């Protein structure tokens, strides 16, 4: 398996696991994972209503180009980078 496909699988697995989580303090919100395989791009969005307020946040935006993982946006802890290099987060 080439490096790009390994990157895609790793990023996809991490973001799919994050997308399954329900925020404890805002259980009415939900995560949506958008994957564009042809462009090797991943976007995780938190969306919904809580206490009459609409939330729409880009939690993570990742693009894989050539031999690099470009993290355009992320608001997760531990970070996506930490999750990719440390097997205890997978």
N, CA, C and O atoms as a CHARMM CRD file, in Angstrom:
* protein
*
  360
    1    1 UNK  N      0.85600  -1.18900   0.00000 PROA 1      0.00000
    2    1 UNK  CA     0.00000   0.00000   0.00000 PROA 1      0.00000
    3    1 UNK  C      0.89500   1.24300   0.00000 PROA 1      0.00000
    4    1 UNK  O      1.85400   1.32500   0.76700 PROA 1      0.00000
    5    2 UNK  N      0.58200   2.17700  -0.83900 PROA 2      0.00000
    6    2 UNK  CA     1.41800   3.36500  -0.89600 PROA 2      0.00000
    7    2 UNK  C      1.11600   4.32200   0.26100 PROA 2      0.00000
    8    2 UNK  O      0.11900   4.19100   0.97100 PROA 2      0.00000
    9    3 UNK  N      2.00200   5.26400   0.41100 PROA 3      0.00000
   10    3 UNK  CA     1.94300   6.20600   1.53400 PROA 3      0.00000
   11    3 UNK  C      0.64600   7.02500   1.53400 PROA 3      0.00000
   12    3 UNK  O      0.04500   7.22500   2.59000 PROA 3      0.00000
   13    4 UNK  N      0.21300   7.49700   0.37100 PROA 4      0.00000
   14    4 UNK  CA    -0.99900   8.31400   0.28600 PROA 4      0.00000
   15    4 UNK  C     -2.21000   7.53200   0.78700 PROA 4      0.00000
   16    4 UNK  O     -3.01600   8.06600   1.54800 PROA 4      0.00000
   17    5 UNK  N     -2.34400   6.28800   0.37500 PROA 5      0.00000
   18    5 UNK  CA    -3.46600   5.47700   0.84400 PROA 5      0.00000
   19    5 UNK  C     -3.38100   5.20200   2.33000 PROA 5      0.00000
   20    5 UNK  O     -4.41100   5.15200   3.00300 PROA 5      0.00000
   21    6 UNK  N     -2.19500   5.02600   2.85500 PROA 6      0.00000
   22    6 UNK  CA    -2.03600   4.85200   4.30000 PROA 6      0.00000
   23    6 UNK  C     -2.48600   6.11300   5.03900 PROA 6      0.00000
   24    6 UNK  O     -3.17200   6.02900   6.05700 PROA 6      0.00000
   25    7 UNK  N     -2.10000   7.27200   4.52400 PROA 7      0.00000
   26    7 UNK  CA    -2.53400   8.54200   5.11800 PROA 7      0.00000
   27    7 UNK  C     -4.05200   8.65400   5.09500 PROA 7      0.00000
   28    7 UNK  O     -4.66800   9.01200   6.10000 PROA 7      0.00000
   29    8 UNK  N     -4.65700   8.34700   3.94600 PROA 8      0.00000
   30    8 UNK  CA    -6.11400   8.43900   3.81100 PROA 8      0.00000
   31    8 UNK  C     -6.81500   7.55000   4.83500 PROA 8      0.00000
   32    8 UNK  O     -7.75900   7.97800   5.50000 PROA 8      0.00000
   33    9 UNK  N     -6.34900   6.31900   4.95300 PROA 9      0.00000
   34    9 UNK  CA    -6.97000   5.37400   5.88500 PROA 9      0.00000
   35    9 UNK  C     -6.83400   5.86100   7.32000 PROA 9      0.00000
   36    9 UNK  O     -7.79300   5.80200   8.08900 PROA 9      0.00000
   37   10 UNK  N     -5.65500   6.33900   7.68500 PROA 10     0.00000
   38   10 UNK  CA    -5.43000   6.82400   9.04900 PROA 10     0.00000
   39   10 UNK  C     -6.30500   8.02400   9.37800 PROA 10     0.00000
   40   10 UNK  O     -6.95800   8.05400  10.42000 PROA 10     0.00000
   41   11 UNK  N     -6.31700   9.00800   8.49400 PROA 11     0.00000
   42   11 UNK  CA    -7.12100  10.21500   8.72100 PROA 11     0.00000
   43   11 UNK  C     -8.60300   9.85800   8.76700 PROA 11     0.00000
   44   11 UNK  O     -9.33300  10.33600   9.63500 PROA 11     0.00000
   45   12 UNK  N     -9.04100   9.03000   7.84900 PROA 12     0.00000
   46   12 UNK  CA   -10.44800   8.63100   7.80700 PROA 12     0.00000
   47   12 UNK  C    -10.85500   7.91400   9.08800 PROA 12     0.00000
   48   12 UNK  O    -11.91700   8.20600   9.63700 PROA 12     0.00000
   49   13 UNK  N    -10.04700   6.99400   9.57400 PROA 13     0.00000
   50   13 UNK  CA   -10.36100   6.26700  10.80500 PROA 13     0.00000
   51   13 UNK  C    -10.46000   7.20000  12.00000 PROA 13     0.00000
   52   13 UNK  O    -11.38600   7.08700  12.80200 PROA 13     0.00000
   53   14 UNK  N     -9.52100   8.11000  12.12200 PROA 14     0.00000
   54   14 UNK  CA    -9.53500   9.05400  13.24300 PROA 14     0.00000
   55   14 UNK  C    -10.78600   9.92600  13.18500 PROA 14     0.00000
   56   14 UNK  O    -11.47800  10.08800  14.19100 PROA 14     0.00000
   57   15 UNK  N    -11.07700  10.48500  12.02000 PROA 15     0.00000
   58   15 UNK  CA   -12.22900  11.38700  11.90500 PROA 15     0.00000
   59   15 UNK  C    -13.55200  10.63800  12.04000 PROA 15     0.00000
   60   15 UNK  O    -14.51100  11.18600  12.58300 PROA 15     0.00000
   61   16 UNK  N    -13.62100   9.41400  11.56500 PROA 16     0.00000
   62   16 UNK  CA   -14.84800   8.62400  11.75500 PROA 16     0.00000
   63   16 UNK  C    -15.09900   8.36900  13.23700 PROA 16     0.00000
   64   16 UNK  O    -16.24100   8.44300  13.69000 PROA 16     0.00000
   65   17 UNK  N    -14.05200   8.07100  13.99400 PROA 17     0.00000
   66   17 UNK  CA   -14.21400   7.87100  15.43600 PROA 17     0.00000
   67   17 UNK  C    -14.65300   9.15200  16.12600 PROA 17     0.00000
   68   17 UNK  O    -15.49900   9.12000  17.01900 PROA 17     0.00000
   69   18 UNK  N    -14.08500  10.27200  15.71900 PROA 18     0.00000
   70   18 UNK  CA   -14.49200  11.55300  16.29800 PROA 18     0.00000
   71   18 UNK  C    -15.92600  11.89900  15.92500 PROA 18     0.00000
   72   18 UNK  O    -16.65100  12.47600  16.73600 PROA 18     0.00000
   73   19 UNK  N    -16.34500  11.55800  14.71300 PROA 19     0.00000
   74   19 UNK  CA   -17.69400  11.87500  14.25700 PROA 19     0.00000
   75   19 UNK  C    -18.75700  11.12500  15.04600 PROA 19     0.00000
   76   19 UNK  O    -19.89700  11.58100  15.13100 PROA 19     0.00000
   77   20 UNK  N    -18.40700   9.99700  15.61500 PROA 20     0.00000
   78   20 UNK  CA   -19.36200   9.20200  16.39300 PROA 20     0.00000
   79   20 UNK  C    -19.64700   9.79300  17.77000 PROA 20     0.00000
   80   20 UNK  O    -20.62900   9.42800  18.41500 PROA 20     0.00000
   81   21 UNK  N    -18.80400  10.68900  18.21000 PROA 21     0.00000
   82   21 UNK  CA   -18.96200  11.26400  19.55100 PROA 21     0.00000
   83   21 UNK  C    -20.09700  12.27500  19.59500 PROA 21     0.00000
   84   21 UNK  O    -20.33100  13.01800  18.64200 PROA 21     0.00000
   85   22 UNK  N    -20.79200  12.28500  20.71800 PROA 22     0.00000
   86   22 UNK  CA   -21.84200  13.27700  20.97000 PROA 22     0.00000
   87   22 UNK  C    -21.31500  14.21800  22.04300 PROA 22     0.00000
   88   22 UNK  O    -20.88800  13.75800  23.10100 PROA 22     0.00000
   89   23 UNK  N    -21.33400  15.53600  21.79500 PROA 23     0.00000
   90   23 UNK  CA   -20.83100  16.46900  22.80900 PROA 23     0.00000
   91   23 UNK  C    -21.62700  16.34300  24.10600 PROA 23     0.00000
   92   23 UNK  O    -22.85500  16.42100  24.09400 PROA 23     0.00000
   93   24 UNK  N    -20.92500  16.14900  25.22300 PROA 24     0.00000
   94   24 UNK  CA   -21.59200  15.98600  26.53000 PROA 24     0.00000
   95   24 UNK  C    -22.39800  17.21500  26.92200 PROA 24     0.00000
   96   24 UNK  O    -23.50700  17.08800  27.44000 PROA 24     0.00000
   97   25 UNK  N    -21.85500  18.39400  26.68200 PROA 25     0.00000
   98   25 UNK  CA   -22.51800  19.61800  27.11600 PROA 25     0.00000
   99   25 UNK  C    -23.56800  20.12100  26.12000 PROA 25     0.00000
  100   25 UNK  O    -24.33100  21.03400  26.43800 PROA 25     0.00000
  101   26 UNK  N    -23.61300  19.53500  24.92000 PROA 26     0.00000
  102   26 UNK  CA   -24.60300  19.91600  23.90800 PROA 26     0.00000
  103   26 UNK  C    -25.05100  18.67100  23.13800 PROA 26     0.00000
  104   26 UNK  O    -24.69400  18.49700  21.97300 PROA 26     0.00000
  105   27 UNK  N    -25.83200  17.80900  23.79000 PROA 27     0.00000
  106   27 UNK  CA   -26.19300  16.52800  23.15900 PROA 27     0.00000
  107   27 UNK  C    -27.09700  16.65200  21.93100 PROA 27     0.00000
  108   27 UNK  O    -27.28500  15.66800  21.21600 PROA 27     0.00000
  109   28 UNK  N    -27.65300  17.81500  21.67300 PROA 28     0.00000
  110   28 UNK  CA   -28.51400  17.98200  20.50100 PROA 28     0.00000
  111   28 UNK  C    -27.70400  18.27200  19.23200 PROA 28     0.00000
  112   28 UNK  O    -28.25800  18.27200  18.13300 PROA 28     0.00000
  113   29 UNK  N    -26.41100  18.51600  19.37800 PROA 29     0.00000
  114   29 UNK  CA   -25.56000  18.75500  18.22300 PROA 29     0.00000
  115   29 UNK  C    -25.04400  17.43000  17.67900 PROA 29     0.00000
  116   29 UNK  O    -24.94900  16.44200  18.40800 PROA 29     0.00000
  117   30 UNK  N    -24.71700  17.42100  16.41200 PROA 30     0.00000
  118   30 UNK  CA   -24.18500  16.19300  15.80900 PROA 30     0.00000
  119   30 UNK  C    -23.00400  16.51400  14.90600 PROA 30     0.00000
  120   30 UNK  O    -22.86500  17.62300  14.39000 PROA 30     0.00000
  121   31 UNK  N    -22.16800  15.51400  14.73600 PROA 31     0.00000
  122   31 UNK  CA   -21.00300  15.63000  13.86700 PROA 31     0.00000
  123   31 UNK  C    -21.32400  15.06400  12.49900 PROA 31     0.00000
  124   31 UNK  O    -22.05600  14.08100  12.37900 PROA 31     0.00000
  125   32 UNK  N    -20.77600  15.68500  11.47300 PROA 32     0.00000
  126   32 UNK  CA   -20.95400  15.22500  10.09300 PROA 32     0.00000
  127   32 UNK  C    -19.57700  15.15800   9.44900 PROA 32     0.00000
  128   32 UNK  O    -18.84000  16.14400   9.42200 PROA 32     0.00000
  129   33 UNK  N    -19.24400  13.99400   8.93800 PROA 33     0.00000
  130   33 UNK  CA   -17.97100  13.81900   8.25000 PROA 33     0.00000
  131   33 UNK  C    -18.21300  13.81600   6.74600 PROA 33     0.00000
  132   33 UNK  O    -19.00800  13.02900   6.23100 PROA 33     0.00000
  133   34 UNK  N    -17.52000  14.70200   6.05700 PROA 34     0.00000
  134   34 UNK  CA   -17.61300  14.81000   4.60500 PROA 34     0.00000
  135   34 UNK  C    -16.27200  14.36800   4.03200 PROA 34     0.00000
  136   34 UNK  O    -15.22300  14.90500   4.38800 PROA 34     0.00000
  137   35 UNK  N    -16.32300  13.38100   3.14100 PROA 35     0.00000
  138   35 UNK  CA   -15.10600  12.84800   2.54700 PROA 35     0.00000
  139   35 UNK  C    -15.19300  12.96800   1.03400 PROA 35     0.00000
  140   35 UNK  O    -16.15000  12.50800   0.41000 PROA 35     0.00000
  141   36 UNK  N    -14.18700  13.58800   0.46400 PROA 36     0.00000
  142   36 UNK  CA   -14.06100  13.66800  -0.98400 PROA 36     0.00000
  143   36 UNK  C    -12.84500  12.82100  -1.36000 PROA 36     0.00000
  144   36 UNK  O    -11.71300  13.30300  -1.35800 PROA 36     0.00000
  145   37 UNK  N    -13.09700  11.56100  -1.68000 PROA 37     0.00000
  146   37 UNK  CA   -12.00300  10.63600  -1.98200 PROA 37     0.00000
  147   37 UNK  C    -11.17900  11.06100  -3.18900 PROA 37     0.00000
  148   37 UNK  O     -9.95700  10.91800  -3.19100 PROA 37     0.00000
  149   38 UNK  N    -11.83700  11.57900  -4.20500 PROA 38     0.00000
  150   38 UNK  CA   -11.09800  11.94100  -5.41800 PROA 38     0.00000
  151   38 UNK  C    -10.12700  13.09400  -5.17800 PROA 38     0.00000
  152   38 UNK  O     -9.09500  13.19200  -5.84200 PROA 38     0.00000
  153   39 UNK  N    -10.45900  13.95200  -4.24000 PROA 39     0.00000
  154   39 UNK  CA    -9.58400  15.07600  -3.91400 PROA 39     0.00000
  155   39 UNK  C     -8.76100  14.82500  -2.64700 PROA 39     0.00000
  156   39 UNK  O     -7.93900  15.65800  -2.26500 PROA 39     0.00000
  157   40 UNK  N     -8.98300  13.68000  -1.99700 PROA 40     0.00000
  158   40 UNK  CA    -8.29600  13.34200  -0.74000 PROA 40     0.00000
  159   40 UNK  C     -8.48700  14.43700   0.30300 PROA 40     0.00000
  160   40 UNK  O     -7.53000  14.93900   0.89200 PROA 40     0.00000
  161   41 UNK  N     -9.75100  14.79100   0.51100 PROA 41     0.00000
  162   41 UNK  CA   -10.08300  15.87400   1.42600 PROA 41     0.00000
  163   41 UNK  C    -11.13900  15.39700   2.41700 PROA 41     0.00000
  164   41 UNK  O    -12.06600  14.67100   2.05700 PROA 41     0.00000
  165   42 UNK  N    -10.98100  15.81900   3.67600 PROA 42     0.00000
  166   42 UNK  CA   -11.85100  15.39100   4.76500 PROA 42     0.00000
  167   42 UNK  C    -12.26400  16.61400   5.57400 PROA 42     0.00000
  168   42 UNK  O    -11.42800  17.44300   5.93400 PROA 42     0.00000
  169   43 UNK  N    -13.56300  16.71900   5.85500 PROA 43     0.00000
  170   43 UNK  CA   -14.06500  17.82700   6.66900 PROA 43     0.00000
  171   43 UNK  C    -15.01000  17.24800   7.71800 PROA 43     0.00000
  172   43 UNK  O    -15.94200  16.51400   7.39000 PROA 43     0.00000
  173   44 UNK  N    -14.76000  17.58500   8.97300 PROA 44     0.00000
  174   44 UNK  CA   -15.62800  17.18200  10.07700 PROA 44     0.00000
  175   44 UNK  C    -16.29900  18.43900  10.61600 PROA 44     0.00000
  176   44 UNK  O    -15.64000  19.39700  11.02000 PROA 44     0.00000
  177   45 UNK  N    -17.64100  18.40600  10.60900 PROA 45     0.00000
  178   45 UNK  CA   -18.43000  19.57500  11.00300 PROA 45     0.00000
  179   45 UNK  C    -19.30400  19.23100  12.20100 PROA 45     0.00000
  180   45 UNK  O    -19.88500  18.14700  12.26200 PROA 45     0.00000
  181   46 UNK  N    -19.39300  20.15200  13.14800 PROA 46     0.00000
  182   46 UNK  CA   -20.32900  20.06000  14.26200 PROA 46     0.00000
  183   46 UNK  C    -21.48800  20.98300  13.93300 PROA 46     0.00000
  184   46 UNK  O    -21.28500  22.16200  13.64300 PROA 46     0.00000
  185   47 UNK  N    -22.71900  20.44400  13.97800 PROA 47     0.00000
  186   47 UNK  CA   -23.86300  21.21100  13.49800 PROA 47     0.00000
  187   47 UNK  C    -25.09300  20.88800  14.34200 PROA 47     0.00000
  188   47 UNK  O    -25.25300  19.76700  14.82300 PROA 47     0.00000
  189   48 UNK  N    -25.95200  21.88000  14.51300 PROA 48     0.00000
  190   48 UNK  CA   -27.22100  21.64800  15.18500 PROA 48     0.00000
  191   48 UNK  C    -27.64700  22.82700  16.03700 PROA 48     0.00000
  192   48 UNK  O    -27.02300  23.88900  16.03200 PROA 48     0.00000
  193   49 UNK  N    -28.73400  22.60700  16.77300 PROA 49     0.00000
  194   49 UNK  CA   -29.31100  23.63100  17.64800 PROA 49     0.00000
  195   49 UNK  C    -29.17500  23.22000  19.09800 PROA 49     0.00000
  196   49 UNK  O    -29.33100  22.04700  19.43900 PROA 49     0.00000
  197   50 UNK  N    -28.88200  24.19700  19.95700 PROA 50     0.00000
  198   50 UNK  CA   -28.83700  23.97100  21.40100 PROA 50     0.00000
  199   50 UNK  C    -29.26500  25.26200  22.08500 PROA 50     0.00000
  200   50 UNK  O    -28.69800  26.32800  21.84300 PROA 50     0.00000
  201   51 UNK  N    -30.27500  25.14900  22.94300 PROA 51     0.00000
  202   51 UNK  CA   -30.80300  26.32200  23.66500 PROA 51     0.00000
  203   51 UNK  C    -31.12700  27.47900  22.72200 PROA 51     0.00000
  204   51 UNK  O    -30.72900  28.61900  22.95800 PROA 51     0.00000
  205   52 UNK  N    -31.85100  27.16700  21.65600 PROA 52     0.00000
  206   52 UNK  CA   -32.28700  28.16200  20.66700 PROA 52     0.00000
  207   52 UNK  C    -31.14400  28.87200  19.95800 PROA 52     0.00000
  208   52 UNK  O    -31.32500  29.97000  19.43000 PROA 52     0.00000
  209   53 UNK  N    -29.98600  28.26400  19.94200 PROA 53     0.00000
  210   53 UNK  CA   -28.83900  28.82400  19.23400 PROA 53     0.00000
  211   53 UNK  C    -28.33100  27.79300  18.23200 PROA 53     0.00000
  212   53 UNK  O    -28.18600  26.61500  18.55700 PROA 53     0.00000
  213   54 UNK  N    -28.06400  28.24900  17.01600 PROA 54     0.00000
  214   54 UNK  CA   -27.55500  27.35400  15.97700 PROA 54     0.00000
  215   54 UNK  C    -26.02600  27.32700  16.02000 PROA 54     0.00000
  216   54 UNK  O    -25.37100  28.36500  16.11500 PROA 54     0.00000
  217   55 UNK  N    -25.48600  26.12600  15.95000 PROA 55     0.00000
  218   55 UNK  CA   -24.03500  25.92900  15.93900 PROA 55     0.00000
  219   55 UNK  C    -23.62800  25.30600  14.61200 PROA 55     0.00000
  220   55 UNK  O    -24.27900  24.38600  14.11600 PROA 55     0.00000
  221   56 UNK  N    -22.55900  25.81500  14.05200 PROA 56     0.00000
  222   56 UNK  CA   -21.97200  25.25600  12.84000 PROA 56     0.00000
  223   56 UNK  C    -20.47900  25.54200  12.92000 PROA 56     0.00000
  224   56 UNK  O    -20.03800  26.67200  12.71000 PROA 56     0.00000
  225   57 UNK  N    -19.71400  24.51000  13.22500 PROA 57     0.00000
  226   57 UNK  CA   -18.27500  24.68400  13.38100 PROA 57     0.00000
  227   57 UNK  C    -17.52900  23.64600  12.56100 PROA 57     0.00000
  228   57 UNK  O    -17.90200  22.47300  12.53800 PROA 57     0.00000
  229   58 UNK  N    -16.48600  24.07900  11.89700 PROA 58     0.00000
  230   58 UNK  CA   -15.58700  23.14000  11.23700 PROA 58     0.00000
  231   58 UNK  C    -14.61700  22.64400  12.30900 PROA 58     0.00000
  232   58 UNK  O    -13.77700  23.39400  12.80700 PROA 58     0.00000
  233   59 UNK  N    -14.75000  21.38000  12.64600 PROA 59     0.00000
  234   59 UNK  CA   -13.91400  20.77800  13.68300 PROA 59     0.00000
  235   59 UNK  C    -12.55400  20.40500  13.10500 PROA 59     0.00000
  236   59 UNK  O    -11.52200  20.60700  13.74500 PROA 59     0.00000
  237   60 UNK  N    -12.56200  19.86000  11.88900 PROA 60     0.00000
  238   60 UNK  CA   -11.30500  19.48500  11.23800 PROA 60     0.00000
  239   60 UNK  C    -11.47300  19.56200   9.72500 PROA 60     0.00000
  240   60 UNK  O    -12.50900  19.19200   9.17400 PROA 60     0.00000
  241   61 UNK  N    -10.42900  20.05000   9.07700 PROA 61     0.00000
  242   61 UNK  CA   -10.37800  20.08600   7.61200 PROA 61     0.00000
  243   61 UNK  C     -8.97900  19.62700   7.22400 PROA 61     0.00000
  244   61 UNK  O     -7.98500  20.28700   7.52700 PROA 61     0.00000
  245   62 UNK  N     -8.92200  18.48300   6.54900 PROA 62     0.00000
  246   62 UNK  CA    -7.64500  17.85600   6.22200 PROA 62     0.00000
  247   62 UNK  C     -7.60200  17.55300   4.73000 PROA 62     0.00000
  248   62 UNK  O     -8.58100  17.10600   4.13400 PROA 62     0.00000
  249   63 UNK  N     -6.44400  17.81000   4.15200 PROA 63     0.00000
  250   63 UNK  CA    -6.23500  17.51800   2.73900 PROA 63     0.00000
  251   63 UNK  C     -4.93000  16.74100   2.60700 PROA 63     0.00000
  252   63 UNK  O     -3.93200  17.06600   3.25200 PROA 63     0.00000
  253   64 UNK  N     -4.95000  15.72100   1.77100 PROA 64     0.00000
  254   64 UNK  CA    -3.74300  14.94100   1.53300 PROA 64     0.00000
  255   64 UNK  C     -3.30100  15.21300   0.10600 PROA 64     0.00000
  256   64 UNK  O     -4.02800  14.93400  -0.84700 PROA 64     0.00000
  257   65 UNK  N     -2.09700  15.76200  -0.02900 PROA 65     0.00000
  258   65 UNK  CA    -1.55500  16.06800  -1.34300 PROA 65     0.00000
  259   65 UNK  C     -0.14700  15.51800  -1.44100 PROA 65     0.00000
  260   65 UNK  O      0.63900  15.60600  -0.49800 PROA 65     0.00000
  261   66 UNK  N      0.15600  14.95900  -2.57700 PROA 66     0.00000
  262   66 UNK  CA     1.45500  14.36600  -2.82600 PROA 66     0.00000
  263   66 UNK  C      1.82800  13.45500  -1.66200 PROA 66     0.00000
  264   66 UNK  O      1.22700  12.39200  -1.50600 PROA 66     0.00000
  265   67 UNK  N      2.78700  13.83500  -0.85300 PROA 67     0.00000
  266   67 UNK  CA     3.16400  12.98900   0.28200 PROA 67     0.00000
  267   67 UNK  C      2.97200  13.72300   1.60900 PROA 67     0.00000
  268   67 UNK  O      3.68000  13.44700   2.57700 PROA 67     0.00000
  269   68 UNK  N      2.01900  14.65400   1.65600 PROA 68     0.00000
  270   68 UNK  CA     1.82100  15.47200   2.85300 PROA 68     0.00000
  271   68 UNK  C      0.37700  15.42200   3.32300 PROA 68     0.00000
  272   68 UNK  O     -0.55300  15.28000   2.52900 PROA 68     0.00000
  273   69 UNK  N      0.21400  15.54200   4.62800 PROA 69     0.00000
  274   69 UNK  CA    -1.09600  15.73000   5.23400 PROA 69     0.00000
  275   69 UNK  C     -1.17700  17.19800   5.62600 PROA 69     0.00000
  276   69 UNK  O     -0.44000  17.65900   6.49800 PROA 69     0.00000
  277   70 UNK  N     -2.07200  17.92500   4.98100 PROA 70     0.00000
  278   70 UNK  CA    -2.24700  19.34300   5.29100 PROA 70     0.00000
  279   70 UNK  C     -3.44400  19.49800   6.21600 PROA 70     0.00000
  280   70 UNK  O     -4.57000  19.17000   5.84200 PROA 70     0.00000
  281   71 UNK  N     -3.20500  19.98900   7.40400 PROA 71     0.00000
  282   71 UNK  CA    -4.27800  20.21600   8.36600 PROA 71     0.00000
  283   71 UNK  C     -4.62900  21.70200   8.29500 PROA 71     0.00000
  284   71 UNK  O     -3.93200  22.54700   8.85600 PROA 71     0.00000
  285   72 UNK  N     -5.72800  22.00400   7.59100 PROA 72     0.00000
  286   72 UNK  CA    -6.13900  23.39400   7.40100 PROA 72     0.00000
  287   72 UNK  C     -6.83000  23.95100   8.63900 PROA 72     0.00000
  288   72 UNK  O     -6.69600  25.13100   8.96400 PROA 72     0.00000
  289   73 UNK  N     -7.56300  23.09300   9.31700 PROA 73     0.00000
  290   73 UNK  CA    -8.32700  23.52200  10.49900 PROA 73     0.00000
  291   73 UNK  C     -8.48300  22.33100  11.41700 PROA 73     0.00000
  292   73 UNK  O     -8.68500  21.20700  10.95800 PROA 73     0.00000
  293   74 UNK  N     -8.39100  22.57300  12.71000 PROA 74     0.00000
  294   74 UNK  CA    -8.72200  21.53400  13.68300 PROA 74     0.00000
  295   74 UNK  C     -8.95000  22.16700  15.03500 PROA 74     0.00000
  296   74 UNK  O     -8.23600  23.08200  15.44500 PROA 74     0.00000
  297   75 UNK  N     -9.94000  21.67300  15.70600 PROA 75     0.00000
  298   75 UNK  CA   -10.22100  22.12700  17.06300 PROA 75     0.00000
  299   75 UNK  C    -10.52700  20.90000  17.91000 PROA 75     0.00000
  300   75 UNK  O    -11.58400  20.79000  18.53100 PROA 75     0.00000
  301   76 UNK  N     -9.57200  19.98600  17.91500 PROA 76     0.00000
  302   76 UNK  CA    -9.71700  18.76600  18.69400 PROA 76     0.00000
  303   76 UNK  C     -8.51800  18.62200  19.61700 PROA 76     0.00000
  304   76 UNK  O     -7.42400  19.10200  19.32100 PROA 76     0.00000
  305   77 UNK  N     -8.74100  17.96300  20.72500 PROA 77     0.00000
  306   77 UNK  CA    -7.67300  17.73300  21.68300 PROA 77     0.00000
  307   77 UNK  C     -7.76900  16.29800  22.16000 PROA 77     0.00000
  308   77 UNK  O     -8.81500  15.92200  22.68900 PROA 77     0.00000
  309   78 UNK  N     -6.76000  15.48800  22.01000 PROA 78     0.00000
  310   78 UNK  CA    -5.46500  15.79400  21.41300 PROA 78     0.00000
  311   78 UNK  C     -5.59500  16.08700  19.92800 PROA 78     0.00000
  312   78 UNK  O     -6.55700  15.68600  19.27400 PROA 78     0.00000
  313   79 UNK  N     -4.61100  16.79000  19.42400 PROA 79     0.00000
  314   79 UNK  CA    -4.66300  17.24000  18.03300 PROA 79     0.00000
  315   79 UNK  C     -4.62400  16.06700  17.05800 PROA 79     0.00000
  316   79 UNK  O     -4.26300  14.94600  17.41700 PROA 79     0.00000
  317   80 UNK  N     -4.99500  16.34800  15.84800 PROA 80     0.00000
  318   80 UNK  CA    -4.95900  15.32500  14.80200 PROA 80     0.00000
  319   80 UNK  C     -3.52800  14.82300  14.60800 PROA 80     0.00000
  320   80 UNK  O     -3.30300  13.62500  14.44000 PROA 80     0.00000
  321   81 UNK  N     -2.57800  15.72900  14.63100 PROA 81     0.00000
  322   81 UNK  CA    -1.17900  15.34500  14.49700 PROA 81     0.00000
  323   81 UNK  C     -0.78900  14.35900  15.60000 PROA 81     0.00000
  324   81 UNK  O     -0.16600  13.33500  15.32100 PROA 81     0.00000
  325   82 UNK  N     -1.15100  14.66100  16.84700 PROA 82     0.00000
  326   82 UNK  CA    -0.83500  13.75800  17.95900 PROA 82     0.00000
  327   82 UNK  C     -1.49400  12.39700  17.76500 PROA 82     0.00000
  328   82 UNK  O     -0.89100  11.36300  18.05200 PROA 82     0.00000
  329   83 UNK  N     -2.71000  12.40100  17.28400 PROA 83     0.00000
  330   83 UNK  CA    -3.42200  11.13800  17.04500 PROA 83     0.00000
  331   83 UNK  C     -2.77400  10.32200  15.93100 PROA 83     0.00000
  332   83 UNK  O     -2.78100   9.09200  15.97900 PROA 83     0.00000
  333   84 UNK  N     -2.21800  10.99300  14.93800 PROA 84     0.00000
  334   84 UNK  CA    -1.57900  10.28500  13.83400 PROA 84     0.00000
  335   84 UNK  C     -0.24600   9.64700  14.23800 PROA 84     0.00000
  336   84 UNK  O      0.10000   8.57400  13.74500 PROA 84     0.00000
  337   85 UNK  N      0.49400  10.29700  15.12400 PROA 85     0.00000
  338   85 UNK  CA     1.81500   9.77200  15.46200 PROA 85     0.00000
  339   85 UNK  C      1.82800   8.91300  16.71300 PROA 85     0.00000
  340   85 UNK  O      2.78900   8.17700  16.93900 PROA 85     0.00000
  341   86 UNK  N      0.78300   8.98600  17.53400 PROA 86     0.00000
  342   86 UNK  CA     0.77400   8.23700  18.79000 PROA 86     0.00000
  343   86 UNK  C     -0.31500   7.16200  18.74800 PROA 86     0.00000
  344   86 UNK  O     -1.50000   7.49100  18.72900 PROA 86     0.00000
  345   87 UNK  N      0.06500   5.89400  18.73500 PROA 87     0.00000
  346   87 UNK  CA    -0.92500   4.81800  18.59100 PROA 87     0.00000
  347   87 UNK  C     -1.91200   4.70400  19.75100 PROA 87     0.00000
  348   87 UNK  O     -2.93900   4.04100  19.60400 PROA 87     0.00000
  349   88 UNK  N     -1.64000   5.31800  20.88400 PROA 88     0.00000
  350   88 UNK  CA    -2.59300   5.19700  22.00600 PROA 88     0.00000
  351   88 UNK  C     -3.91600   5.91200  21.72000 PROA 88     0.00000
  352   88 UNK  O     -4.91200   5.65100  22.39400 PROA 88     0.00000
  353   89 UNK  N     -3.94100   6.81300  20.72700 PROA 89     0.00000
  354   89 UNK  CA    -5.16600   7.54700  20.39700 PROA 89     0.00000
  355   89 UNK  C     -5.99700   6.86100  19.31700 PROA 89     0.00000
  356   89 UNK  O     -7.10200   7.31700  19.02100 PROA 89     0.00000
  357   90 UNK  N     -5.50200   5.78800  18.72500 PROA 90     0.00000
  358   90 UNK  CA    -6.25100   5.14100  17.64700 PROA 90     0.00000
  359   90 UNK  C     -7.20100   4.10500  18.16000 PROA 90     0.00000
  360   90 UNK  O     -7.90500   3.47100  17.37500 PROA 90     0.00000
